């Protein structure tokens, strides 16, 4: 629910500079769609998520999400204010 289609999704331990590989690969995630990503690194529960938007290739990050305690994250983004938020379960 970012409001925009995503071309790339990266998940990395919080405060790290290495994002690793794009979790979507060649796919695109449309606004409102969902996708399950596996997370098995219980040594680093706090993770950052970075996405790249399809329409303008801009990037935005959600920081320090405790993925060991969450089953579902709904990401939100206000492009006008560049404010990010997330609903978690």
C-alpha positions as CSV (number, residue, x, y, z in Angstrom):
1,X,0.0,0.0,0.0
2,X,2.8,2.4,-0.9
3,X,0.7,4.0,-3.5
4,X,3.1,2.9,-6.3
5,X,4.4,-0.2,-8.0
6,X,7.7,-1.5,-6.8
7,X,10.6,-2.6,-9.0
8,X,12.9,-3.7,-6.3
9,X,12.7,-4.8,-2.6
10,X,15.8,-5.2,-0.4
11,X,16.0,-6.5,3.2
12,X,19.1,-6.0,5.2
13,X,20.2,-6.0,8.9
14,X,19.6,-2.6,10.4
15,X,22.3,0.1,9.8
16,X,24.2,-2.0,7.3
17,X,25.4,-0.6,4.0
18,X,25.1,-3.8,2.0
19,X,21.6,-4.4,0.8
20,X,22.2,-7.7,-1.0
21,X,20.1,-8.9,-3.8
22,X,16.7,-7.6,-5.0
23,X,14.0,-9.9,-3.5
24,X,11.7,-9.3,-6.5
25,X,14.1,-10.4,-9.2
26,X,12.6,-9.7,-12.6
27,X,9.1,-9.2,-11.1
28,X,7.2,-6.1,-10.1
29,X,4.9,-5.7,-7.1
30,X,1.9,-3.5,-7.9
31,X,0.3,-1.3,-5.3
32,X,-2.0,-3.3,-3.1
33,X,-0.4,-6.6,-4.0
34,X,1.4,-8.7,-1.3
35,X,4.4,-10.9,-1.4
36,X,5.9,-13.3,1.2
37,X,9.6,-13.0,1.9
38,X,11.5,-15.6,3.9
39,X,13.5,-14.3,6.8
40,X,15.6,-16.7,8.8
41,X,18.3,-14.6,10.4
42,X,17.3,-14.6,14.1
43,X,20.7,-13.2,15.1
44,X,19.7,-9.9,13.4
45,X,16.0,-9.4,14.1
46,X,16.1,-5.7,13.4
47,X,16.0,-5.2,9.6
48,X,15.7,-2.3,7.2
49,X,13.6,-2.5,4.0
50,X,14.4,-0.5,0.9
51,X,12.2,-0.3,-2.1
52,X,12.6,1.2,-5.6
53,X,9.5,2.6,-7.2
54,X,8.7,1.6,-10.8
55,X,7.5,5.0,-12.0
56,X,10.4,7.2,-11.1
57,X,13.1,4.8,-9.8
58,X,13.2,6.7,-6.5
59,X,14.2,4.8,-3.3
60,X,12.8,4.9,0.2
61,X,13.6,3.0,3.4
62,X,11.8,1.6,6.4
63,X,14.2,1.2,9.3
64,X,14.6,-1.1,12.2
65,X,11.7,-3.4,11.8
66,X,11.9,-6.4,14.2
67,X,11.2,-9.2,11.7
68,X,11.5,-11.9,14.4
69,X,8.3,-10.6,16.0
70,X,6.3,-9.7,12.9
71,X,4.3,-11.9,10.5
72,X,2.9,-9.2,8.3
73,X,4.0,-5.7,7.3
74,X,2.0,-3.2,5.3
75,X,4.2,-0.4,4.0
76,X,2.9,3.1,3.5
77,X,4.5,6.1,1.8
78,X,3.5,9.7,1.3
79,X,5.5,10.9,-1.7
80,X,4.6,14.5,-1.1
81,X,6.1,14.6,2.5
82,X,8.4,11.5,2.0
83,X,6.9,10.1,5.2
84,X,7.1,6.4,5.6
85,X,5.0,4.2,8.0
86,X,4.1,0.6,8.4
87,X,1.2,-1.4,9.9
88,X,2.5,-4.5,11.5
89,X,1.0,-7.8,12.8
